[in-house]
Amino acid sequence: MKEKESQTVEFKPSWRDEYLKWICAFANTDGGKLVVGLDDNGNPVGIKDSKKLLEDLPNKFRDILGIIPDIKLEKKKGKDIIVIEVKHSYAPISYHGRFYVRSGSTIQELKGKDLTRFLISKSGRDWDEYVEDRATIADIDAETIEKFKQIAEKRIPFVKDENEPVKILEKLNLMENGKLTRAGILLFGKNPKKFLTSAYIKVGKFLTDTDIISSDDIEGNFFEQVEKTMELLRTKYLISEIRFEGIYRKEELEYPEEALREAIINAVIHRDYIGPHTQLKIYPDKIILWNVGTLPKEIKIEELKKNHSSYPRNELLADVFFKAGLIEAWGRGTIKIADECKKAGLPEPEFKEEFGGFAVYFYKDIYTEENLRKMGLNERQIKAVMYVKEKGKITNREYREISALSDEGARLDLRELVNKQIFKVEGKGRNSRYVIR
C-alpha cells in the first residue's frame, strides 16, 4: 500500500533548507519522517545530488537544530530518495529562535500563550511548581492554613502540631528556596488574583445563550472558591427541594451537591492557568461548567465514566486537595460525578472537549429537542420521545399514528431509538411498548 502524507509523514520532491522547520516540528511533536525525492502523491521523482545531501544534512541538523535524525538513502522505482526519520524530543527544539509543531499535515509556529504552554511542558515541571517571585509569606491566609490542618489531619497527621505556616507549606512542597510556588499562592493565598489574574470562577444565570439574568465572580484561594461557589449555588442560583424524614427537615438542590462539588474541584485543580477563568453557566434545563485545557492525550472522553488513570495537569494542586481529603487520587472524580447524578434520578452528565477546554454538562432532562437532534434523531423520532415524556410509553401502533409510517418503517425508527439507548422495550409481542431508558 502506498504511503500517504500524515501527521508523521511528509514528502518533498527536493531538499530546501527551509525544510529544517519540518524537522523541528516533527521533533517537537510526535516525531516523524520526511522523505525527499517524492511528490505530494508519494510518486518517486528522485534526487540528483543524493551523495552530497547525505554528507551535508547531518551537519545542518546538528548545527542549526541541535539534533541528529536518522538519514538513509533508498531507491524507489530505480530513483534515489532520502528518508529522514526524526524522533520525538523531550527538550524544545527551535529553528532560528522560533518553535514549530506538527498539526495534521501542516506545521504551525508557536507564539504567545501556546509557546508558553509548550516550553513549560518540555521543562519537566508542572506550571504550578514554578515560584511566584512577587509573593511573600505575608500573602498567605493564616485562617485557610488552620482550616486545612483540621481537614487534613487524617491523611497527614504531622499538621496537627505544626504551628508555623512556613513549615506546613515546605512539607507540602509549596515553597522553593524560601519562596512560594504558584500552587502555594493559589491554595493558601489571601488574594491569588493579585498574582494570577485568571484565577477565579465566573458564575452566571442564563435564560438563553445571550440572555443573562445575573452573574458573580468568585475570588479567593481555591478552598474559598469551592465553598463560596457551592454557597452561591445554594442561596442564589439553584432551587432547593424541601422534604421531611420523620421530624427532620431536609433540603436537596435540584442537582446533587456532591456531583457539583466534585466537578468544581476538578475544574480548579486541572485547568490551564495560562488561559481564561473557569466559567459556570446555569440555564433553565442544564448547567455547564467549563475550564480551559483539554484532556491529557492518554485519556479519551469515553473513558471518563469507567476506571482510568489519573494525569493531573497541576500535580501540587491535586496533591494538596487529596491530602485534605477532598479528592481521590486515582481518577475517580468523573465516575463519582456520574454516579451521584444517577443516584439523584438525573440523566448522566456529559463530558466534552470544546473551545480549547473541558466541559461538564449537568442536565435536568437530556431529552430536549435540541439534544435529540444532536444525537442524530429525525423529527419523527423526536416527536416519539416527546410523546413518551408526556404519556409514559408508546406502542408501535401509536407511533404509526403520530408519524404516518408503515408498520416496517415504524419498527425501524423505534429499533434505532432502542439501539441509541434512548428507549427500552417492555413486554412482548402485541403487549410490547417503548419507554425511556
Secondary structure, DSSP 8 states (H G I E B T S, - for coil): -----BTTEEEESS--GGGHHHHHHHHHTT-EEEEETB-TTS-B---TTHHHHHHHHHHHIIIIIS---EEEEEEETTEEEEEEEE---SS--EETTEEEEEETTEEEE--HHHHHHHHHHHTTS-GGGSB-TT--GGGB-HHHHHHHHHHHTTT-GGGGG---HHHHHHHTT-EETTEEBHHHHHHHBS-GGGTSTT-SEEEEEESSSS-EEEEEEE-SSHHHHHHHHHHHIIIIIS-EEEEEETTEEEEEESS-HHHHHHHHHHHHHHS-TTS--EEEEE-SSEEEEEEE----TT--GGGTTS------SSHHHHHHHHHTTSS-SSS-HHHHHHHHHHHTT----EEEEETTEEEEEEES-S--HHHHHHTT--HHHHHHHHHHHHHS-B-HHHHHHHHT--HHHHHHHHHHHHHTTSEEEES-GGG-EEEE-
